[in-house]
């Protein structure tokens, strides 16, 4: 069912559902069954506690033909309060000059003996004066309804050992709480600003949130974390200390960690390698020429060069994903590499996601099997004789491994992947006898929380470092005295869409100038691709060390980080390849 239909049903149901006792929000997102995400969109109804209620108060299983999903949430602002006499340094308490996104910030005001700490989201520019400013939340900079324009803003915050007036960077200028936003801006008169986010890089303008989109943020407390947009069009009530409950509309909900996956149950669909001179699918066109393979997509073009002794083939999948197979050598042992071309970055980028050797030219090429549905995950492996050498499950839109490792079986027949609700099953045969290897998904949704107290005010960015939202609230896992999770509904964060924030506060997002971090009005492109992830084994690092050059792509091969004999051999083979 499409998002617009579910959203229309949600708007019709919203006012009625919000009147029911214990309901704190309504949104549109993936339905969860047994704690796991499905591919079905549903009207989400958020409650403080799941309990038996009288029939008139119950949420029906469907509304206007659309599924509903009741989810337990206890949502709060993600600001950190500390008694002023007991201030202590926390995670990132550094002073920054110039000012950038993702750092500690707060007001010099106190409430009830507490000072407050949040995150500076990013630099912005006043539309009327072109003066540099900084963006964060209302409840971080203004705190409560007793604020006044001109309140002093300090970096780092007072709980992080910031001193007023010595560390004051400017004053509060505008603040709005309610409707679609929890946001405020302050002047930046005492320090320069730079249009970037710590540990993420130069800001690439603004983007539009989409369900299923992977995002990152850098916060004062939890630093850089990754997540996935799990719901949109969320109406949610948040209780602010000293203010009371405030209802927000049209909010973004983000899951903690980028590990959640959505696959339809059933066998994976095998892809086909081709060396056709040209092919196209959706927004992607591939052309082979004497130099290599040129891939063109919605965000530009990329040419993958082949060596003199390399045979190239490719595979198009979806509107933003192309795989390229390099086969090196033709007699005796050969090496095969699979590279992913990603069109979600600006400009397009590529990364090698599999490498392996084969004992001879007659060994089949690596096999790719895509999940059914939207193809968000695929299984890929490479045969070497009778041994299944590499096995991994990847996010097809990013090329990042969900898990990878040497299997414990040696297949002689066909190998197929099958997705179930909670596992990946590898069906294979040895000399005509069928077998299975099962990989559980139980740990895929785990990971660091996306937002912790002190992270309020951080901005969420997409894979091209475009700002899509201003984070302000979330929930945390709750455990009983035995350490058992008692709120087992997941850990989520909530964000305002960035465009209403900028419009209401009458500011523009800063823009990174080529080659530097100058703060100028507007947004836009012309930016380098995002920095590589901190992967366990990086081809960039090996090449820089051995050859003195830094390739434009990186490796995500967790299998090569293993210390087993087989993987040590693979690692050596990769190094030999680089220094040959």
N, C-alpha and C positions, 0 to 999 in steps of 0.2 A: 504494500500500500504506500502511495507517495506521501511525502512530507506535508504538502499543502492540504490534502484531504484530512490528515490526522490533526494538523494545526487548526483547521476550521472547526472540527469537532471539539477540540480542546477549548477553543474560545467560547463555544456555545455552552460547554459544561463548566467552565471555570468558576463563574460566580456562584453556581449552585454547590459545587464541591467545596469551595472555600468557606461556605457557611457551616459545614459539618464539623462537629467537635474534634479537635486534634489535628485537623488538616492545616498545614502551613504552606503548601504550595502545589502548583499544577504546572506541568510542562509536557513537552513532546520529546521522546527519546526511545532508545532501544528497550524492549521488554526483557526483563531478567526472569529466568526460571531456575530454581535451585541455586541461586547465587551466580548464575552464568548468563552472559549476554546472548540473546538470540538475534536473528536478522529481522524480526518483526518490530515495526514502529508501534508505539502505544501512547495513550494518554497517561502520563505519570502523575500519580497523586502522592504527595509527600505528607507523612504524618509523624508526630513526635514519638508515638509509641504504637506498635501493632498489638491490638487486643480485640477481644470479642465486644461488639457493639450491637445495640438494638437494630433490627432490620431497617428502619427508616434512615439510620446513620451510615449504613454500609455503602461502600463504593461498588457499583455493579461491575461484573466482569467485562461488560462491553457498554459503550455509549455511542449511539448512532452508527452502529456497525463497526466501531473501532475498539480494539482491545484496550483495557486499562491495566495499570500495574501499580499496586500500592507499595511504596518504599518508605522505610523508616529513616528519618533524617533529624538530627539536632544541629541546627546551623547557627553559627556565631561569627561575628567579625573576627578577622585574623590579625588583630593588633595585639601587641604585647604590653602589659602594664606591669610596673615594678615600683615598690615603695622607694621613694627618693633616697632615704638614708641607707638603703641596701642595694644601690645600683651596682651592677657587675657586668663585665664584658661578656658578650654572648658569642654568636658564631662569626659574623663579620661586623666588627665594630670600628673599622678603619675610617679615617678621614680621607676624603677624595677631593682633589683639585687638579683638573677640572671635575665638575659634577657630572656623573653619568647615571644611567639606569641601573637598578638592582642593588642599591646600597641603603644603609640605615638612614632614617630621617625621622623627625618628630617636632613637636611643638615645645616651646619653653614653658608653656602653661602646665599646671598640675591640677588634678581633680582628686579630692579626697586623700591627699598625700601620695598619690601615684603619678609617676611620669610615664609617658607612652612612647612606644617605638613601632615604626612601620617601615615601609620600603618606598624609596623614590622610584617611581615607575620609569620615567624617561623625561628628558628635557623637551620643552615645547616653546612656542613663540607666540607672544601676544599679537593678535590680528590687527589691533589698532596702532600699536606703538613699535612693533617689531622687537620689543625687549625680550630677552631670554627669561624663561620661567621654568619651573619644575612641576611635574604632575604626580599626585598621589591621591589617596582617599580623603573624603570629608572627615571620617572618624580618625584619621591619622594626623592631619594638619589642623583641622578646626576643632576636633574632639567632640564638642557638644554644642548645644544651642546658645551657650554663653560666649561663643567666639566673637572676635572683632577683627575687622580688616586692619591689618597692621600688626597682628600678633607675630612675635618673632618665631622663626623656623630655624632649627639647629641640625647640623650634620657633623658627626653622627648624633643620634638622639641622646637625650639625657640618660636613659637607662644604659646606653652604650658608652658612657663616660664623656659625652659631649657636654660642653660648658656654655652657659649663657652669661654674658654675650660673646665670649671669645670665639665660639664656633658657629655663631649665627651666620646663615648664608643669605637671608632675605626675610621678607614678611609675607604673611597670608594675604592674598588678593581677592580670590573668589572661591566660594564653596557651596555645593548643592547636594542635598540628601533627599532621596525619594524619587518616585517615577521610575526612570530607567537608570539613574546614576547615583553613585556614592563617590564623589570626586571633588578635588580642590586643587588649586594652583597657587604657587607662591613665587615671588620675585626671586631672581638669582643675581643680587647686586654685589655680593662680596666675593664671588668666585666665578671663574669661567665655566662654561658648559661644553660638553662634547656629546655629539649625537650617536651614542652607542650604549650598549648594555654590557656590564662586566661579565666576562667569560662567555658571552654570546656573540658580541661583535657589533658592527655598524648597523644602525636601524634602516630597514628597507622600505619605509613608508607605511601605509595602512593596508590592511587586508580585511576580507570578509569571512566571518566564521561559517563553517559548514560542518554538519554532523559527520563524525568519523575523522575529522581533521586532526592530525598530530600537532601538538604545540609544545613550546618550552617556556619557562620563565626563570628569572633570576631574582631571588628574594633575599632579604637580610638574614633570615634564619636558616632556611633549607638550601640556600644557594640555587644552583641550576637543577631543575627537575623537569621531567617530560610527562606529558599526559595526552589524553585523547578527548575531543569534544564528544560528549555522550548524550547531550540533550540541548535543545534550543527552545526559544519562546517560553522560558520558564518564568512563572509568577511565583515569587517566594517571599515569605515574611522573615525578617531578621531582627532580633531583639538587641538593641544597642543600649549599653549601660548609660544611665542618665538621660536617655531619650525615650526608650521604649520600643515596641515593635514598629517596624517600617516595612511596608509592602513595596516590593519592586516588581516591575514587569519586563518582559522581553530580555531575560538574562541568559547567559551561556553557562552550561554545566560541564565541568571537565573532570574526567576520572584521574585518579592517581596512577602514575606509571603508564608507559606506552605499550603494555603487554597484553591488553585485552584484544581478543581476536574474534572475528565473526566469520564463520564458515558454515555453509549448509551441510548437513549430514549426508554422507554418501561418498562414493569413490571420487578421487581427484581426476581432473581432465588432463590428459597428456598433451603437451604442446609439440609443435613440429618445427624442427630447424629447416631453414631454407637458404639457398644462395641465389635466389631470384634477383635479376638486375635492379628491380624496384618493386616496392610493395607499399601499401598504405592501409591504415585502419583508424577510423575516427579522425583525430587531429594529428596523427603521426604518419610521417612518410619516411621510408628508408630507401636509399640508393647506394648500390655498390659501384665503385670505380677503381681505377688502378692503384690509388693510394690506400683505400680501405673502405669503410662504410660510413656514409653521412646520414645522420638521423636528424629530422626536422620535426619539431613539435610546437605547441602553443607558446613556449617561452624561448624559442630560438633554435639554433642548429648546433650539432656537435659532430666532429669527424673522428672516428675510431681508426687509427692507423694500424696496418698489419705489417709484420716483418717479412723479409724476403722468403722465408721458408714457412710462412703461416698460411693456413687455409681458414677462411672466415665464413661463418654462417650466422644467421640471426633469427630472432623470433619476436614478433610483435604481440603484445597482450594489453588490451585495454587502451585508454586514451593517453596514458602517461608513462608507459613502461615498455622498454625494449631490452631484450637480452642478446648479447653477442658472444659467440663461441669462437675462441682462438684455438686452433690445433697446430702445435709446433712440432715439426718433424714428420717424416713419412715412412722411414724404415727403422725397425727396431723400436726401442722405448720412445714414447711420445708424451708430450705434456699438453694438457687441455686446461683452458681457463674460461670461466664464464664471467662476463662483465655486465653490470646493470646500468642502463642509461635512464636517468631520472629527470622527468620534465616538470617536477614540482618545484625545482630550484630555478633561480634566475642568475645567470644563464643555465641551461641544462648541464648536468654533471654526470660523471660515471664513476663507478667503483667496482673493483673486482670482488666477487662474492664466493668464488669457488676455484680452486686449482688442484690438480692431481695428475699423476702419471699413469700411463697404461703400458702394459708389457709389450704391446705391439700394435700395428696399425689396424688390425682386424677387430679390436675391442670396440664395442659400441660406444657412441658418443654419450656424454652426460644426458640424463633424462630430466625433463622438467614437468611437473604435474601441478596444475593450478587447481585451487579450490573452486567448488561450485559457488553460485551466487555472484557476488561482486568481485571475486578474485582477490580478496585482501591478503591471502596467504598462499604460498606455494611450497611444494616439496621439491628438492633438487638433490641429485646424487650422481656419482661418477663411478662406473665399473672399471675394475682392473683385474682381468682374468675372471676368476670365480669369486672375488672378494668385493663386497660393497665398500668402497673406500671412503666416500664422504657422504654424509646424510645430514640434512639440516632443514629446518622450517623457517621461512623468511617472510617478513612483511613485504609484499610485492611493491608497494608504493614507496618504500624507503630502502629496501635491500638489507634491512637490519635483521639479524638472526634472532629468532625466538628461542631456539635451542639448536645445538649442533654437537656432533660427537661421533666417534667410531661405533658402529653397531657391533653386536656380538654374534652376528651370523654371516655366513658366506653363501650367497644365493647363486644358483646355477640357472634359474628360470626367470620368468617375468616378475618384476617387483612393482606393486601398486600401493598407493597411499589411500587411506580412507579416514574421513573425519567423523567423529561422533560428538556428542555433547561435551564430553570431558577428556577426550584423548585423541591421539593420532595412532592409527593402526597401520603397520606396514605388513602387507601380505606378500610373501615370497615363497619360492619353492627351492628345494635342494634335491636334485635327481628325481624330480617328479613328486616329491612329498611336500604337501603344503604346510606352511608354518606362519606364525604371526609374531611380530614384535610390537609392543604397546608402549607409547610414550604419553604419560599423563599430563594434562594441562593444569593440574591443580595449582601450580605455583605461578602461572602466567599473569594473574591479576595482582600478584603481590609486588611490592616495591616500595620505594620511598614515597611518603605522602607528597602530593603536589604542592600543598600549601600548609604552613605551620604558623602559629602565633608569631607576629613580627613580620610576616610576608605580605600583609595587606598593603595595597598600593602598587605591587609589582604588575607588570604588563605581560600578557601572554602573546607570544609571537609564533608565526608559522615557520615552515622549513626554509622560507626565503627571508626570514627575520622581519616580516611585516607584522606590525602590531595589530592584533585583532580584538583585544579586550583588556580591561582594567580590573584586576582581581580585588575582591573585597571581603569575601566570606567563604566559609567551608565547614566541614565537620571533621572530627577526629575519631579514631577507633576508641571504644570504651571497653575496659576489661574489668572483671570482678577480682576479688582478692586472690583467686587462684591463677590469675593471668589469662583466663579464658575470655575471648572476645564476646561481648554481650550485645554489641551493635554491629551485627554481621551483614550490613547492607552496603558495604563499600565505603571508601574515603573519597570525597568529591570536593571540588572548589567551584566558586561562582564568580562570574565576571560580567561587567557592563560591556556592551558593544562599544568599540572605541569611537565611532563616528558621532553618536549622540553626546558622548563626553566632550569631544572637541567643540562641537557646535554650541552646546550649552555654556561652556566656559569661555567661548570666544577665543580659542587658541588654535594654532596649527601645530601638527607634529613637526619636530625638527627633521632635517634631511642631512644625510652624510655627504659631504663633498668628496669627489674622487681623490683618493690618496691621503685623506685626512679626516678629522672629526669635527670640522667647523659646523656651527649651529646656524642654519639658515632656514627661512620659512619653507613650508610645503612638504611634499613627500616625493617619492619617485624611485626610478631604477638607476641603472648605471653602476650597480654594486657588484662586488665580487661574490662568488658563491659562498654559502655559509661555511664556517670552519669545520674540519672533519671531527667526527665523534672521537672520544677517548677510548679507542678500541684496544683489545688485548694485544693484537699484533697489527702493526701498521706498515704497509708497504712503503709509505712515505718515509717512515723513520729508518727502515732498513736501507732504502735507496740513498737517503741523505748520508747515512753512515758509511756505506760501502762505495757509493759512486759519486757522492758530492752533489747530487741533484735531488730535487723534490718533485715527484710526479704530481699530476693534478687529480689523482684518484687515490682512494685508500682501501684497505682490506678489512672486512669484518669476517674473520674466520676463527671462531672460538675453538674449532677443532684443532687448530694449530697451536693454541695456547696450552693444550694438554701435554703432560710430560711423559705419556706412554711412548713405548718404542716406536710404534707405528707413526704417531704424530711427530715425534722427534725427527723421523726420517722425512716426513712431509715438509717440516719446517726447514730442514737442511736443503731439500730439493728446491724450495722457493728461494732461499738465499743463493744457491748455486745458479738458479735461473737469472737472478738479478745481477750477479757479478760476472756472468759468462761473457 
